[in-house]
């Protein structure tokens, strides 16, 4: 995904839409940027973010595991695929005693 520059007018629009109840993930989709970009603009402009507002953010260790698995199967564009997964899915490790032999990632 290419990095897009967002001008000040667009940032103001993002702030207004966020203040009206839109989530960072929805705004990111609307503006064609990664949700972390939207969250950065919001924080820089004094907006408080709750954990719920960015549930699509995948932990780094899960990203590394996804990268390992996708590479094993010769998937092209692994970073782009992980970025798209990061935007649209909630992925987290599930820790349970009976699963201690391996980590489970569930969607």
N, C-alpha and C positions, 0 to 999 in steps of 0.2 A: 504494500500500500504506500503510495507516495505521500510525503508530508505536504499538507496544504497550509498555506498562510491564510490566516483569518484576519480581516481588517477590523478596526475599532467599531465601526457601525455594526458589523456582524456580531462582535462580542457583546455589544449593548443589546442586540436582538436576542442573543442566547441568554443573557441575564434576565431579560423580561420574560422569556418563555419559561425559564427555570422557576422564576418567582411565581409564575402562573400554574406551576405544578408539573411541568414536563420533567422527565428523568434525564440524567446525563446520557444514558444509553440511547434513549429516543432522540435526543438532540444530536448525538454523534451520528446516528443513522441519517438524520435529516440533513446534516451538513457534510457528510462524507468524511468524517474524521474518526479517530479512535476515541472511545469513551474517556480514556485518561487525559486526552487533550481538553475535552470539555470540562472535566473535573479540575484540571489545572487552571483554566480560565475562571471558573467559579471561585476557587480558593483565592486566587490572586485578586479577585474583586469582592472579597469579604463574605462570600456565601458559605454557610455551614453545611457540611455534607454528612448525612447519616450513613452508616454501613449499608443500609438497605438501598441507598441510592446508587450504589455501584456493585451490585451482587455479581455482575458478570466478570469481575476482575479475577483472573485465575492466578493462584499462588505460583511462585517461581518454580518450586519443586515439581508441581504438576505439569507446568509447561515443559520442563526438562524431560519428564517421563513421556509426555505426548510426543515431543521431538524425537526421542529415542525409538518409540514404537513406530511412528510414521516413517522414519528413516529406514528402519528394518524392513519395511514393506515397499521401499523405493518410491514413496509418495513424493511427487514434485511439489515445489513451492511450499515447503513445510511451514515457514514463518508466516506466510500469507494465510494459510489454512488455520494455523493456531490463532492468528489475529481475528479471523472471522468467527471461529468458535468462541473466542473470548468475548466478542460483541454480543453473541446471541444465546449462549448457554451458561448455566450455572454448573460449574464443575468443582467438586470437592472430594477430598479423601474421606472414606468412611472407615473408621477404626473400630473393629470389633474383635474380640478374642478369637473367634473361630476363623477369622480372616488374617491372622497374624503372619501367615507364610507369604502373603503378598498384599500389595496395596490395591484397593479397588477405587476406581474412578467411576462415578455414576452421573448420568445426565438427568 
